[in-house]
Amino acid sequence: MSKKTVALLYGGISPEHEVSIVSARSVFESIDSARYHVIPIAIDRQGRWWLGESTAAPDPSAFPSEYGVTLLPGGRGQALAFHTVTGETKELHFDIALPVLHGQGGEDGSIQGLLETARIPYVGSGVLASAACMDKQVTKGLLRDAGVPVTPFLSLTRTETPQLSDLKRALGGETFFVKPARLGSSIGISKVATESELANALALAFDQDEKVIIETMVVGREIECGVLQRGFDDLLATWPSEISLTSDNHAFYTYDAKYNDPGAVRLDIRANIDAACAERVQYLSLRAFRVLGCEGMARVDFFLKDNGDLLVNEVNTIPGFTSHSMYPKMIEAAGITYTALLDVLMQQAVARHAQ
């Protein structure tokens, strides 16, 4: 069987730029080279596309900058690479695109729309599901209306300046989390319990997004479930995993705790919960996946309260793919290796495009 050429898209304009590079490196090093020829396409912080070396893994210290790349609308996978100095051009062809882009410009439907315009099969959810899952307000509203339990929330624009008493009346509770509505990796998130903390948190969140979501703090365990689409309606939901802080240096699961302080977090790939609770997590994960119209893969994050209640916190359509990320580890625990996971995702993308 001839190799398929894969455009590995990484980097991007979001604050999760560095995380994307690490994820792409793991993908590059793990993909089945007998089945796939990978052409890395680096996207810089300004959104410009650059042609990487197909023989070298993505490297944040050596971002490619010689050949620019542009996709051809309607080109059935055709792209054009042009030398930024000499003007030399060469044509490229991709059978599949694999976006490993976290956050804005990667998970929000924009890159998915571009790939559909270029008529390139791509891994992951389509335009609508990507946009819906990227926006936490939309995610929670759709799930709530479908009967899926979610954390209590409200959303704000810059023109709205609530007081802490307004939040207590609307949401209940005494402590809240303020988040950019369309960002990930805990960037721009603050925990607030006073008026001054609320003002600072809103300023920080609005510095990252034009819309902010505020949620009541939920006391409970942080549970995650991986969903993998292996066929049209063949969905795998993994045994849930658990994330817990082991250090007092972080008030919650922050960006710093995730990526810069590995000793601060304990990752239990198989959460210590009973079978009934695990089945409920899996059921709600599959329900959320279908309600939101996801495809390919997703990681569904929950809070498990002391009374046994489960609340969906968010749904990630391009979960982390680093060597220590939960999603590939959960899938591996279900009996599917990292390399096999990438193959399943690629085959599903091609089948969906043909359909």
RODOPA-768948 format. One line per field, with one value per residue (C-alpha): residue number from 1; residue in three letters; chain; x, y, z. Coordinates in steps of 0.05 Angstrom, whole numbers, m for minus. Layout:
# RODOPA-768948
seq: c(NUM/...)
type: c(ALA/...)
mol: c(A/...)
east: c(X/...)
north: c(Y/...)
up: c(Z/...)
END
This chain:
# RODOPA-768948
seq: c(1/2/3/4/5/6/7/8/9/10/11/12/13/14/15/16/17/18/19/20/21/22/23/24/25/26/27/28/29/30/31/32/33/34/35/36/37/38/39/40/41/42/43/44/45/46/47/48/49/50/51/52/53/54/55/56/57/58/59/60/61/62/63/64/65/66/67/68/69/70/71/72/73/74/75/76/77/78/79/80/81/82/83/84/85/86/87/88/89/90/91/92/93/94/95/96/97/98/99/100/101/102/103/104/105/106/107/108/109/110/111/112/113/114/115/116/117/118/119/120/121/122/123/124/125/126/127/128/129/130/131/132/133/134/135/136/137/138/139/140/141/142/143/144/145/146/147/148/149/150/151/152/153/154/155/156/157/158/159/160/161/162/163/164/165/166/167/168/169/170/171/172/173/174/175/176/177/178/179/180/181/182/183/184/185/186/187/188/189/190/191/192/193/194/195/196/197/198/199/200/201/202/203/204/205/206/207/208/209/210/211/212/213/214/215/216/217/218/219/220/221/222/223/224/225/226/227/228/229/230/231/232/233/234/235/236/237/238/239/240/241/242/243/244/245/246/247/248/249/250/251/252/253/254/255/256/257/258/259/260/261/262/263/264/265/266/267/268/269/270/271/272/273/274/275/276/277/278/279/280/281/282/283/284/285/286/287/288/289/290/291/292/293/294/295/296/297/298/299/300/301/302/303/304/305/306/307/308/309/310/311/312/313/314/315/316/317/318/319/320/321/322/323/324/325/326/327/328/329/330/331/332/333/334/335/336/337/338/339/340/341/342/343/344/345/346/347/348/349/350/351/352/353/354/355)
type: c(MET/SER/LYS/LYS/THR/VAL/ALA/LEU/LEU/TYR/GLY/GLY/ILE/SER/PRO/GLU/HIS/GLU/VAL/SER/ILE/VAL/SER/ALA/ARG/SER/VAL/PHE/GLU/SER/ILE/ASP/SER/ALA/ARG/TYR/HIS/VAL/ILE/PRO/ILE/ALA/ILE/ASP/ARG/GLN/GLY/ARG/TRP/TRP/LEU/GLY/GLU/SER/THR/ALA/ALA/PRO/ASP/PRO/SER/ALA/PHE/PRO/SER/GLU/TYR/GLY/VAL/THR/LEU/LEU/PRO/GLY/GLY/ARG/GLY/GLN/ALA/LEU/ALA/PHE/HIS/THR/VAL/THR/GLY/GLU/THR/LYS/GLU/LEU/HIS/PHE/ASP/ILE/ALA/LEU/PRO/VAL/LEU/HIS/GLY/GLN/GLY/GLY/GLU/ASP/GLY/SER/ILE/GLN/GLY/LEU/LEU/GLU/THR/ALA/ARG/ILE/PRO/TYR/VAL/GLY/SER/GLY/VAL/LEU/ALA/SER/ALA/ALA/CYS/MET/ASP/LYS/GLN/VAL/THR/LYS/GLY/LEU/LEU/ARG/ASP/ALA/GLY/VAL/PRO/VAL/THR/PRO/PHE/LEU/SER/LEU/THR/ARG/THR/GLU/THR/PRO/GLN/LEU/SER/ASP/LEU/LYS/ARG/ALA/LEU/GLY/GLY/GLU/THR/PHE/PHE/VAL/LYS/PRO/ALA/ARG/LEU/GLY/SER/SER/ILE/GLY/ILE/SER/LYS/VAL/ALA/THR/GLU/SER/GLU/LEU/ALA/ASN/ALA/LEU/ALA/LEU/ALA/PHE/ASP/GLN/ASP/GLU/LYS/VAL/ILE/ILE/GLU/THR/MET/VAL/VAL/GLY/ARG/GLU/ILE/GLU/CYS/GLY/VAL/LEU/GLN/ARG/GLY/PHE/ASP/ASP/LEU/LEU/ALA/THR/TRP/PRO/SER/GLU/ILE/SER/LEU/THR/SER/ASP/ASN/HIS/ALA/PHE/TYR/THR/TYR/ASP/ALA/LYS/TYR/ASN/ASP/PRO/GLY/ALA/VAL/ARG/LEU/ASP/ILE/ARG/ALA/ASN/ILE/ASP/ALA/ALA/CYS/ALA/GLU/ARG/VAL/GLN/TYR/LEU/SER/LEU/ARG/ALA/PHE/ARG/VAL/LEU/GLY/CYS/GLU/GLY/MET/ALA/ARG/VAL/ASP/PHE/PHE/LEU/LYS/ASP/ASN/GLY/ASP/LEU/LEU/VAL/ASN/GLU/VAL/ASN/THR/ILE/PRO/GLY/PHE/THR/SER/HIS/SER/MET/TYR/PRO/LYS/MET/ILE/GLU/ALA/ALA/GLY/ILE/THR/TYR/THR/ALA/LEU/LEU/ASP/VAL/LEU/MET/GLN/GLN/ALA/VAL/ALA/ARG/HIS/ALA/GLN)
mol: c(A/A/A/A/A/A/A/A/A/A/A/A/A/A/A/A/A/A/A/A/A/A/A/A/A/A/A/A/A/A/A/A/A/A/A/A/A/A/A/A/A/A/A/A/A/A/A/A/A/A/A/A/A/A/A/A/A/A/A/A/A/A/A/A/A/A/A/A/A/A/A/A/A/A/A/A/A/A/A/A/A/A/A/A/A/A/A/A/A/A/A/A/A/A/A/A/A/A/A/A/A/A/A/A/A/A/A/A/A/A/A/A/A/A/A/A/A/A/A/A/A/A/A/A/A/A/A/A/A/A/A/A/A/A/A/A/A/A/A/A/A/A/A/A/A/A/A/A/A/A/A/A/A/A/A/A/A/A/A/A/A/A/A/A/A/A/A/A/A/A/A/A/A/A/A/A/A/A/A/A/A/A/A/A/A/A/A/A/A/A/A/A/A/A/A/A/A/A/A/A/A/A/A/A/A/A/A/A/A/A/A/A/A/A/A/A/A/A/A/A/A/A/A/A/A/A/A/A/A/A/A/A/A/A/A/A/A/A/A/A/A/A/A/A/A/A/A/A/A/A/A/A/A/A/A/A/A/A/A/A/A/A/A/A/A/A/A/A/A/A/A/A/A/A/A/A/A/A/A/A/A/A/A/A/A/A/A/A/A/A/A/A/A/A/A/A/A/A/A/A/A/A/A/A/A/A/A/A/A/A/A/A/A/A/A/A/A/A/A/A/A/A/A/A/A/A/A/A/A/A/A/A/A/A/A/A/A/A/A/A/A/A/A/A/A/A/A/A/A/A/A/A/A/A/A)
east: c(0/27/42/m7/22/2/5/22/m3/25/44/m11/m33/m61/m25/m20/31/87/42/22/95/108/45/66/135/104/59/117/159/103/66/74/128/112/42/49/97/93/105/107/73/91/43/76/44/23/m14/37/50/120/145/183/232/199/260/261/212/181/230/209/281/287/221/224/224/248/188/119/59/m11/m69/m106/m182/m217/m149/m163/m104/m59/m15/38/105/143/214/208/273/282/209/219/155/138/73/54/m1/m31/m76/m94/m85/m71/m83/m47/m67/m94/m138/m155/m142/m138/m197/m247/m269/m226/m173/m227/m263/m199/m185/m255/m247/m183/m219/m168/m191/m172/m170/m220/m286/m316/m328/m391/m371/m302/m331/m384/m334/m284/m336/m350/m416/m441/m416/m451/m515/m522/m507/m554/m610/m598/m603/m529/m509/m460/m428/m471/m448/m461/m425/m405/m382/m338/m399/m421/m388/m422/m410/m394/m464/m494/m455/m478/m551/m546/m502/m502/m439/m385/m325/m323/m277/m270/m247/m238/m296/m253/m186/m154/m96/m122/m95/m127/m166/m174/m206/m244/m278/m273/m293/m220/m204/m265/m242/m172/m198/m244/m187/m142/m196/m217/m145/m150/m220/m279/m326/m317/m351/m360/m374/m390/m331/m347/m315/m299/m252/m228/m246/m231/m255/m227/m273/m248/m289/m268/m325/m389/m423/m369/m348/m300/m304/m245/m244/m241/m176/m164/m122/m105/m60/m5/26/3/40/m21/m92/m120/m98/m63/m21/41/20/4/68/121/115/105/113/51/2/m15/m45/m83/m97/m147/m186/m203/m278/m329/m357/m424/m391/m345/m404/m440/m378/m373/m447/m445/m381/m413/m476/m437/m396/m461/m499/m442/m432/m359/m320/m255/m235/m250/m232/m291/m275/m319/m325/m345/m377/m375/m449/m434/m462/m424/m419/m388/m336/m313/m302/m235/m237/m160/m135/m62/m19/46/80/50/m19/m79/m117/m66/m51/m124/m131/m68/m97/m157/m110/m95/m23/m5/15/m49/m89/m60/m76/m149/m157/m127/m171/m232/m215/m209/m273/m312/m286/m306/m374)
north: c(0/69/118/175/245/279/354/360/429/457/521/572/640/620/625/549/555/520/463/451/444/392/354/356/329/269/256/262/212/162/159/96/117/56/82/157/209/270/342/389/456/506/563/623/670/717/660/652/581/554/489/445/389/321/288/327/331/399/439/503/529/520/546/540/606/595/570/599/555/570/522/525/531/473/444/374/375/419/471/519/530/593/614/680/707/678/671/598/557/484/446/402/351/326/266/283/342/329/394/391/462/478/538/596/584/509/483/538/516/565/516/464/512/527/453/440/497/465/397/362/306/325/292/313/349/393/467/471/422/453/522/499/461/519/567/544/582/548/480/485/514/458/404/434/438/364/344/334/362/420/468/529/587/654/693/766/816/877/921/880/891/848/853/792/796/790/725/697/710/683/623/607/593/638/625/628/615/669/644/668/634/609/589/526/501/542/606/669/633/661/637/693/704/780/842/860/790/793/859/832/766/800/845/784/743/800/810/741/740/785/739/713/656/653/588/569/533/459/420/351/306/323/264/257/209/198/186/156/147/83/80/117/101/60/102/81/114/99/82/150/181/230/292/316/370/346/414/475/520/523/545/501/462/522/526/527/464/429/443/473/437/362/346/387/340/267/234/169/138/91/132/97/97/41/9/44/113/96/74/139/179/139/147/222/228/193/233/299/276/263/324/370/335/316/270/232/245/286/289/303/334/326/344/286/314/280/260/224/277/286/353/363/419/422/382/385/367/369/344/347/297/305/243/256/279/244/230/184/151/135/107/66/38/16/m26/22/45/117/95/56/115/160/108/102/178/182/127/158/226/195/155/217/258/203/199)
up: c(0/m19/36/49/57/121/134/208/228/293/330/318/342/411/478/474/418/456/479/407/386/440/420/347/364/399/339/290/330/339/273/230/180/137/124/128/101/146/122/182/171/225/239/273/324/268/232/176/150/141/109/158/146/135/165/230/288/304/346/383/380/305/277/200/163/91/51/63/49/24/10/m56/m47/m81/m97/m71/m24/m67/m33/m57/m22/m40/m22/15/m14/m84/m103/m122/m117/m112/m108/m50/m43/22/30/101/148/222/261/328/344/413/427/380/307/318/358/342/272/233/210/197/151/113/104/79/29/5/3/47/94/165/233/286/292/238/237/279/333/339/347/396/440/439/468/539/541/479/502/569/540/489/540/592/541/524/597/609/678/675/725/740/696/665/610/605/553/567/578/638/706/759/833/875/905/834/824/890/873/802/814/888/927/955/909/833/774/720/652/581/544/485/512/542/584/644/613/640/694/765/829/863/930/940/901/887/863/817/785/774/746/697/672/663/627/581/562/530/502/486/525/595/631/707/743/814/846/850/907/880/842/771/726/651/598/528/469/404/341/305/255/235/301/335/395/450/518/563/636/670/694/751/761/831/858/905/919/957/908/862/880/825/762/730/666/709/746/681/642/687/754/741/815/831/797/803/742/754/687/719/769/835/825/825/761/767/770/712/670/685/664/600/585/595/554/495/504/503/442/403/427/406/339/353/308/313/385/447/520/566/634/695/768/813/876/943/937/871/824/759/724/655/658/585/521/484/410/403/470/488/450/488/516/584/562/590/526/491/558/570/499/510/574/533/490/432/426/409/339/329/355/301/248/272/270/200/172/204/172/102/110/133/74/25/55)
END
